[in-house]
Amino acid sequence: MVCENDILEIPEEYKKMSEEELDRQIEKLYETMKDQNRGKVREKVARLPVRIFF
């Protein structure tokens, strides 16, 4: 959560990136997060008494 008095610290590498580079980085991070969450979901589904195939 961000409040109005918070100070944002943006790393220099991101300050130097162009808009296209930032968009690619956002997509890369999003895909990484999706992959990490997929494993957790599969673990939860494996513990269910009912088998779900997807």
Buried (B, 14 or more C-beta within 10 A) or exposed (E): EEEEEEEEEEEEEEEEEEEEEEEEEEEEEEEEEEEEEEEEEEEEEEEEEEEEEE
